[in-house]
Amino acid sequence: MNEGQFGYAYGQLRRALRYAGADSARADRWRAVLDGMADGTLTVGSRTPVADTPAWVTLEVLHGGFASGRYLAEAPLRQEETELVRSLPDDTPGTTDRERLNLHYLTDEGQAVLLGALAAGTYRIDIPEHAALMTVAWLLAHDRHAAALDLVAVLRPLMHRLRMTPRFGEPSAPAGSVVKLASVGQVKASLRAVTTPIAIDTMRTRLRERPLYDRLVALWCETVEGELPVLQDDGVVAGGWPCRVWPEDWAGRRAALLAETEGVTAPPRANFTRLRAALVACVTDSGSLTARDVGWVRRALANTIGKHGAPGSGQRTALREAGLAVAARPTRAEIAEAVAGRLDAYPDDGGLPSVDPVAADVDGRPVPESLVVKVTRALEAPVDELVARDVITSGEVLATVLPQITASLLAANIEDTALSALYAHTYAAFRRRRGLLLLDLATQVGFAELPWVAALEPVRAHRRDHADAARQTLAQTTMLALSAFPHTILPNPLVREFGALAKQAGLRLPLVEELAADIFMGRFTTKFRDAAVIASRVMAGSLYARYYDLPEVWSEETTTRWGRKTADDFAKACKDRAAKTRPGRVSGVVANGTILEQSQIVTTHNLAVLADGLGLWDRLTAIAPDLATRSLGWALHRTAVPTTDPHAALVAAKNAAYAWRQGIFFLSFCDTETQRTTVDSLRPLLTGTGLGPAVDGLAAVVAGYRFGADGTVQNGRRWLGWGGGRWAAGLVS
């Protein structure tokens, strides 16, 4: 058992206990991780981390890629399932209710239900396993008996635990060219989770109670003999005294007012508290009050009259009307509930064709922008529109919606309309699986590894027009990601989705993922070298190649480790390059980080591969000046943001250097004059960054100079995220 992995899990447990308490579900999940690691039932770093569990089972995966050991498809029976089990014959086989249900759906009656739902589209696939028996039903109905029996044989050992049928009900939203960030049901839940802060709720209650307070003041004023008490500038109370005149109906009005103000709370020394306490004591007169008590009543009256005016005065009336108007306004939580009510008219798993009807005014009050943002998450629209509306705000968010398009493209190869829809829903559910922490060059489970998906491969017809559609989608999405978020590297989920589209398009693109420095084992698969070969070829002679001194030639030293081919020459080149950037002897995560940064530099982290493989050069050239300016400027702005947290500073330095690298890639598509102008425009942004040497270094390379072996040139130097010690983090003294 790796001590670092155990320590991470233990730290997560401590954090869960600190913030959520010993009985929290989060703490229970991390306890399960620790227990599994201790007794050997969990193997962290494996693509099959749970003992005796096939790779295709969807696992609960916690932060950091740790499997808890729980199967997501293993859930208590829903009410309709419980009722169905009760209706089954007593001799229905199965050791558990779940097994009896799964076996029931293999009978003629169960198959008819599955096929009926498949034809009508009245089902939902929340977890990939939910599609398994519906796939069996389709195979049997289309005389693919051998494939169906083989699939059942694979599923049979886990039928007693896993739900293998979909949720039946309203039709599922079809996958297509429009996407949504969240379903209507998810948005409704987030709206109904909005609450009113205690302070605001208390304020509204106080405003509604003010008329009662005014009646209390008015009743005591009727007991004053002479002028009403007032507070002079020197703090002395002038005017008449209360408790001198008693109205004939005092007792009845006193009792009624005490009943109405029962439960009203106020601070002990508040005017309301003093006046009500005195009212309790004065049943018929002030005989039970001391002179000091009467003095406090007099001062309380003087305080409130001086501040808000006498009872019935224009000043006090206007103040109370304004307060009641404020209290009558709907709160943010009440508006959120009203908006959620409007969403009840839409299917929970669907999206919104338009935001306007849902976000219209509530009782004459505009819906707060923060709630409109929540509603907009359910808007169904083309990806580029959602980016323009700031619904999709990063590459990571883009990666969450892209499977909705990819699913329809992959399913287009299946001619049977109903089966095509099932395939698309299964793919979308699969893409919601969280990735595992993997070691030893292991790869995440692929969609085609799901047994019920593999069983459908023979019915998928790979047509040219479908491949062209996938290629076009990949090209459009790549340009969208680069133009919307030019300063960020393509995140791993988006890289995986691009890989699926490339495969559908029949393209062999060596797309590479960002590797974690804390678990890097020192080796790379051959696709990293393949990507570097493309980058060296297409970027030869460019600003990028000169700035980062790209290798011109790569050898092909390959070794097989852990069942996968590794590129030893690529790994050695990255290690040698990284060693030159370090200010001294380093090891562990920092050493790994410098190596991985070099791997991203020599591959351009997918930029060259995508631009070359998809023929994006002309499109990139047209917008390159803007992309370069935004990326380089973002890098400088990010470095200028102060932080005292060491980890946050490291992440900021790394991301800023990544943005700098992306900017240099885009700047390579510009002519020399544009390159000079762009670099000059960066100098006003240097205040507070300490990155003058970075801009000077870039300017020197644009002018035709090259960095020396130590990464410096004239007054400048090469900017890296991991190498170069304190300077790399922008902490130049």
N, C-alpha and C positions, 0 to 999 in steps of 0.2 A: 504494500500500500504506500503510495507516494505521500510523504509528510506534508509537502506543500499543498496538495489537493485536499488532504484531511484538514489542514489548518484553514484553508479557504472556507470549506464547508462549516467548520466549527465557528469561524468568524461570522458567517451568515446566520447561524443559529443564535449566536449572542446578540446580533443586531435585531433579529426577529423578536427575541425575548425582551430586549430593551424597549422597543417601540410598540409592540403589540401584546406583550404579556405571555405568560407561560402556556396559556390555553389556546393561543392563536393557531390557525390552520397553517400559517407560514412556518411557525416554529415546528409544528408536527412534521411538515414535509422535510425540513432540514434534519430533524432527528432521524427520520427514515433513511436519509442519505448517509448519515454517520453510522447508523446501525448496519446498513447494507455494506458499507466499506469495511467495517470492522469484522463482520462475520463472513465476508467473501461472496455475498449474494449480489453485490454490485461491483462492477469492474470499470472504474472511471478511465476514460480514454478509448474504450472499445466502441465499435459501432453496434455491438450487441451487449450493452452494459449490464443487463438484467439476466441473471442465470436462467438457463433453460427457456429462453425467450427468443423467437426468431426475429430477424432484423426488421421485418415488415410491421410488427406491432407498434402502434403509436403510443409512445411513452409520455408521461408527465416529465417535462424537462424544466429545471429551475434555472435561476440566473447563473451564468457562467457555463451552461451546458451540462449541468449535473442531472442525471436521471434519478428520480426519487424511488423508482421501483414500481410505481403505480401505472396501470394500463388505463389510458383515457377512455377506451371503449368499454371498460368494465365499470358499469354504473348501476345503481339500484333500478329496479323496474319502474317505469312510469305507470300512472294510474290505468291507462288504457291497456298496458301490457299485463298488469296484474289481473285485470278483469278477463283478459283473453286466456291467461293461464288457468283461471278458475273454471272457464268454460270448456277446457280440453278434457278428453276422456281420462279416467283414472289410470288407464294402462299406458298413457303417453310416455315414451321412454325419456330418460334424462335424469341426471343426478342433482341438478339444480333447476330452478325455474327458468333461468336464462337458457340453459341447454334445452329444456323442453320447448321453449319458444323457438329457438333456432331450428330445432329438428321439425317443429310444426311447419315452418316455412319451406321445408323440403317436401312436404306432402302436396298432393294435387290441389287441395284447398288453399294451402299457404302460397303455392306457386301462382295460383290465380290472383290472389291479392297483390302479390309483388308485380306481376305483369300488368294488372289493371292500373296500379299506381304509376308504373313506368310509362305506360301509354298516355295516361292523363297528365303526367308530370306533377302529380300531387304527392311529393315527397321531398325530404331535405336530407342532404348528406353533410352532417356536421363533422364527422371524423371519417377518414378513408374506409375503415372497416365496415361502416354502415352500408357500403355499396356491395359487399361481398356476395351475399345471398341473392340480391337482385341480379347480379351478374350471372350467377348460377342459373337463375330462372330463365334469363334470356338465352343462355347457351342451350339449355334443354329444349326451349321452345323452338329453337332453330336447328335442331337435330345435331348439335355438337356435343353428343353424349360423352365421348371420351374426355374432352376438355373439361366438361362439367364434373365428371367423376374425379378426375385428377385434382381439380380445385377443391372439391369437398374433402378429399383425403388430406389436403394440406390444412384446411380450416378445422377439421374435426377435433384435433387435440385441444383446441381452445374454445370450442363452442359452449362449454360449461361456464365460461367467464366473460367472453366478449359479446357485445351486441353487434350483430352482423346484418342488421336490417335498418332501413332508414326510418326517419320520423315521418309518419304519414300526416297529411293535412293539406294546407293550401299549396298551390303550385309554387315551385321555387323560381326565383328570378333567373332568367336565362343569362348565360355569359354572352358578351358581345363587344361591340366597338366602344360602348360607353362604360364607365366604371364609377364606383362610389368608394369613398374611404371608409364608411361605416354604414350598417344597415339602419333602417328606420327603427327597428327594435332597440338597437344599441344606442341610438341617439335619444330615444324616449327614456331609456334607463338613465342616461347621463343627465337629462333635463330634470327628471324626477328625483335625482340625487342632490339637486341644488337646495340649499337650506338658507334660512335667514340668520345672520350672525346674532348672537344673544344680545349684544349691545344695541343693535338696531331694533330688535324685537322689543327690548325693554323700553327704548325711546318711544316707540309707537304706542305701547301700552300707557306710558306716562302721559302722552299727548291726549289719548282718549279719556284718561282719568281727570284731566284738568278741569272740566266742567264740575265734577263732584267737589274738587278742591275749592272752586269759586263759590259754590253753594255753602260750603263750610265757612269760608271767610265771610260771606254775606250774612250768615246766621249770627256769627259772633259780632259783626258790625252793628247788628240791631240791638246788641246789649250795651253799646257805647253811649255814654252820656256826653253830649257836646260834640265837638269836632272829631272826626276820625283821626286816629293816631298817625303821625308822620315821623319819619326819621330825618333829623336835621344834619347839616354838613358835619357837625362835630360828633355825630354818632349818638346824640341824646334824643330820646323819643319825646315828642311834643304832642299836644292834642288831648282828647278825652280819654276816659278809662272804660274798659269793658267791665261786664258783670255788674253794671249799675242799673240797667233797664232790662226787664225780662218780658218778652212778648207773651201774650196770653196762650198762644198755641205752641209754646216752647217745647213742652214735653213730647207732643206728637211729632213735631218736626225734627226734634233731636233724635227720637227713636228711629224714624224713617231714614235719616241721614246716616246714623250709625250702621243700620242694616245694609245700606247701599255701599258704604265704604268698607265693609267687612272684607278682609282679604287684600285690600290695597296696601302695598308695602312702600316704605320710604325710609331714608336714613334716620337714625334716632334723634338727631338734632335738627331735622328738617322742620320747616314751618308747619307742614301738614301733620307731622307726627305730634308736635306740641299741641296744636289746636284740637286734634281728634282726642288726644289723651285727656285734655281738659273737658271736652264734651262728654266723655264717658263719666267723669266725676260729677258733672253738674246735672243731676237728675231733675231738680226743680229750680235750684239756684246755685250760687258759688260757695255755699257754706262749707263744703269739704275742700276748697282750694285755699292754699296759703297765700299770703301777700306776694311771695316770690312767684307762685304759679300764675297769679293774675298779671304780674309784671311780664312774665314770659308770653302770655297771651297778647298783651298790649304790644310787645316788641315784635311778635310774629305778624300781627296785623300791620304794624308800621313797615316792616320789611317788604311784605308782599304788595301793599298799596303803593309804596315808593317805587317799587320795581316794575309793577304791571298795571298800576292804576286802581282806582276804587271799583268795587263790584258794580257792574252795569255801565261803567264808563266806556267811552268810545275806544280808548286805548286798550283796555282789557278785552273788550269784545272783538276788536280787530285781531288782537294777538291770538285769542282762542280760535277764531275762525281759520286763521292761517295754520295753526297747529292741527286742527281737525282735518283740514284739507291735506296736509302732509300725511297724517295717519291713514287717511282714506286711500291714498295712492297704493296701487298694487306693488308688492315687494318684488324683488328679482325672482324669488322662489315662486311666488304666486303667478308671475308672468310665465316662468318656466313651465309650471303645471298647465297653464292655459295652452301654451304652445304644444306641449306633449299631448294634450287632449286633441288638438287638431291632427296630430300625427296618427291618432287611432284610426283614421280613415284610410290609412295606407297599410299594405302588407308588411309585417314585421321584418321579413327577410329581404324586402325590396328596397328601392331608393326613391328619390323625389325627382319628378320631372322639372320642378321649379321650386325655388325657395320662397318666392314672394308671397304666395297665399298663406304659407305656414308662418312666416315671420311678419305678417301684417300687425298693425297696432292692436294692443289689448286694452280695452276700455279707454280708448283715446290716448293711451300711453305707448310710445315707441318701444319696440322690443330692444333691450340692451344689446350692444354689438357683440358682447361675449356670448350671448345666447344665439344670436344669428350665426356666429362662427360654428357653434355646436350643430345647428340645423344644417348648415352647408356641408358638413361632413357626409350627409346622406344624399347630397345632390348627385344625380347620375348625369354625367357629361363626358365628352372626350377628355383624354388625359391632359392635353395642352390647355384646355379651358380651366381645369381644376388647378393647374400650375399657375395660370394667369390670375386666378381668384385667390391665390395663396392658401388653397386647401391642401395641396401637395407642396410641402415646404422643404423637402430634402430628398436626396436619393434614397434614403432608407424608407421614407413614406411612399415614394414612387414604387419601390420594390413590393410594397404590400398590396398595391392595386393592379400592378401589371399582370399577375396571374389570371385576373378576370378576362384579359384579352388573350393571353397565351392559351388558356383553357379552351376557348372557342376555336383557336387556330389548330390546336392539336386534335380536337374532336372532329374537325372538318374532314378528316381522313376517313371517318366512319359514315357510310352512306345511310344506315338506319338512323332516322331522326331521333327516335326515343333513346337508342343506345348512345348516340352521339352526345345527347344532353347528359346522360348518366356519366359518361366519360369526362365531360367538362366539369361537372359538379364534383366528381372524385378528385380531379386534378386540383381544383380550387381548395378543397378540404386538405389535400396533401400538402399544399404550399403553406398551410397554416401550422404545420408541424414545426416545432422549434428544433433547431440544430443541436446536436450533441457535441460535447467537448471530445475531440478526437486526437489521438497520438499515432506515431509510427506511420505517417502518411495515409492513414485511413480516410475514407471518403464517406460523406453522408449517404444515407440510404436514398436510392434513386426511385423515381416514380414507377419505372418499369419493373422494379423489384417486387412491387405489390403483386401477389399471386393472381388476383382477379384482374389486374391490369395486364399482366403478361398473358393471361388466357385470351385476351381480346386482340393481341398483336396480329394474329393471322387475318382478322377482319378489317384491319386498317389498310386502306389503299393509298399509297404515297404518290399523290398526283402533283404534277408540275405547278399548276395554278395555286395549290395550297402552299407549296414551298415558296413560291414567289410572294404570296401574301405574308408569310412569316418573315421573309427577308425584308420586305418593305416595312413591316411593323418594327423589326429590329432596328433598321436604319432610322426610322422616325423617332423611336424611343431613345436611341443613342443620342441623336442630335438634341432632343428635348432635354435629356439629362445634362448634357454638356453645356447647353445654352442657359438653362435655368440655374444650374448649380456648378459653374465652371471651377470653383475653388475647392471642391471636394472630390476625393477619389471615388470611384464607383464602389459602393458598399457590397459586401459579399452576397446578401440576398438578391441584389440586382444583377450581380455577375452570374449567379446561378440561373436566374430567369433569362438573361441574355443567352446563356448556354443552351437552355431548352429551345429558345427561338432559333438559334443557329442550327441546332440539330434538325429541327423541323424544316428549316430552309435548305438543308443539305450542305451546310458550310462547316468546314473543319477549322474553327477558330480556337487557338490556344489561349483561352481566357483564364486568368489567374486570380486567385483570391488573396486577400490580405491575411497574412499569417500572424498569429499571436506570439509576441516575443517571449512570453513566460513559459510557453510549452514547445517552442521551436526545437527540433531535434538535430538541426544542422544539415539537413538534406532537402533537396527539391526534386519534384517529379519532372519528367522530361518536357512537360508542356511549358515550364518556365523558360527552359532554354529555347524552345521553339518560338516563344513570344519574343525573347531577346534577339534571336536571329532576324525576325521580321523588323524589330525596332532598329537594329543596327543597319539594316538594308535601306529602309524607307527614310530614316532620319540622317543618313550619311551626309556630312558636310553642313548640316543645319546648325542653327544657334544652339539648339538643345544638345546635339552631339558634341559641339565644342565646349559648351558650358560644363557638361557632366563627363566629358572625355569618354564617350561610348566606345566599347571595343569594336573593331572592324570585322574580326573573324572569330567564329566560335568552333571549337572542336566537337566531337560527338562521343565523349567518354560516358558510357552507360553501365550501370550496375543494377542488379535486381535485389531489392531489399524488401522484406515483409510482403513479398508477392507483387511488388510494383517496381517499375523501372525508375531509377533515379539518375539525374544529370550531375555526375561528379564534377565535371569541368565547370559547369555553371556555379555549383556551390563553392568551388575553390576560387573562382574569379570574384565572387561576391565577398568571400572572406578576405581575400587579398586586398581588394579595394577598400573594404571596411577598415582593415588594419591601418591603412594610410591616413584615415580620417580621425583616428582616436588620438587624444592628447597624451595618453599614457596607457598603462596596462589596465584593462578593464575585463570583466568577466560577467557571467550570468546574463540577466535580462538586458543590461545595457549593451553587452557584446552582441547578443542576438539581435537587438534592435538595430545596431549599425549594419549588420549583415542583411537584414530584411529590407532596410531602406535602400541598400544598393541593389537588391533584387527588384525593387519597384522602379528604381532609376533606369536600369538597363532594359527593363521590359516596357517602360513608360506606363506601367500598371494598366494595360489594356487599351490605352489611347491609340497607339500605332497599329495594334492588331485590328481594332474596330475600324479605324479610318481606312486602312488598306483593304481589309476583307470586304468592307461594304462600299468602297469607292466614295468616301465622304470628303475627299480632298478639296474639291471645288466649294462645297457647302461650308466647310470649315474655314477656308481662306476668306470667304465673304464676310464672316463674322469674327474672324480671329482677333482684330484689333480690340474690339469690345471685350471679348472673353479674356484676353491677356490683361487688359487694364483692370478689369474687375477682380481677377484672380490675384494679381500682384498687389493691388490695393488692399484686398481683404487680408492678405498675409501681413501687411504692415499694420493695419488697423487692429488685427487680432493680437499682435505682439504688444501693442500699446496698452491693452487692457490689463490693469494690475491684478495680481492674485497673490495671496499668502499661502495657499495650499500647495504643497510640493507636487502632489500628483496632478492637480489641475494645471500647474505650470508646465509640467512635462507634456501633458496632452495638448495644451495650447501651443507649445513650441513645435511639437510634432505636426499638428494640423496646419500651422502656419507655414512650415517648411514644405508640406505636401501641396498647399495652395500655390506657393512660390514655384514649385516644380511644374504644376499644371500650367501656370501662367507662362513659364518659359516655353513649354510645348506649344501653346497657342501663338506665342510671339514668334516662333520659328516659321509661321506661315505668313508673316508680314515682311514687307520690303525693309531694307536697312534704314531708310529715313523714318519710317513708322516705328521701327524698333527704337531708334534714338529718341524720338519724341515721347514715346511711351515711358522710357526710362527716366527722362527728364521730368515727366509729370509726377513721378513717385517722390521726388525730393521734398516737396512741401509736406508729405505725409510722414516724414521721418521723426518728427518731434516726439520725444518720449519713448522711442523704440530702441535706440542704440544700434540700429541696423544700417547706419551709413555705409559700413564696409560691404554689406550685401549689395546695395544699389551700385556702389562704385565697382564692385566685381562684375556685376552684370553689364554695366556700361563699358567696361574694358573689353569684355568678350564681344559685345556688339561692335566695338571698334576694331576687332580683329585680333586682339591679344588672347593668350591662353593661360590658364592657371598653371602654376608650378606644381611640383610634387607635393608641396605642403598645402595646396589648395588656396594659395594667395596669388594676386597679381596687382602690381603697383600698390595702391592704397586699399584695394578691395580683397575680398575672399569669397569662396563658394559657401553658400548657405545650405546647411544640412540640418535635419531635425534631431538626429541622434549623435552624429559625430561632432567633434569640435568642442566638447565640454561646455563650460558656462556660456561661451559665445553662441552656441547652437540654440540655447534657450532665450537668446536676446538679452543676456545679462552681461553686457560688456561693461567693464569698469571704466 
